[in-house]
Amino acid sequence: MLARVRNKVLFTSKSISAYLVTYPNQHKVMTHIDPVPNGKYYKFNIVLKQPQIGGVFRCQKCILNLFGRVYLFRPDKYEHSVTRIEKGERRILSISLTL
């Protein structure tokens, strides 16, 4: 059995939340869209730790992509995924905002 994603809540409210998320070796995130019932949904992800191999974030359309480590995107509008982590782990600070 593969290790589970560790998702630590740093802050949460009605419109904004912040999480520290650790993806283990061999984990991947399938292509998906995150639906929201109302409003616009934004995610600001900062990659704190890159895996040695794999774990590449893919997004149909990013608002911002700095050096493959800082992303701002609309997960409610555009498909996104993460390739399989082949070696190491991936850790991100994920801040989401619903307007």
C-alpha positions, 0 to 999 in steps of 0.5 A: 500500500502506498503512503497517503498524502499528508494535508495539514490545515494552516488556516481556513475560513469561508473564502480563504484557506491555507494547507501544507500538503506533502505528496509521497513517493509514487503518488500522482494526481489525475487530471481533474477540475475542482468544481465550486457551487458559486463564485470564482476559485483561485489557487496559489501553490508554492512548491517548497520541496521538489521530488528528485524525479517526477511530480511535475504540475500540469495545468491547462492554463496558469495565470502565473507560473514562476520557475515551475515552483510558484503557480496561480491558477483557476482549478474550477475552470482548467484541468490540472494534474501532477505526474507520478513522483518517481523518487522523493516527495513533493511538498507545497504550500497551497492557498485557495481563495473563493470570490 
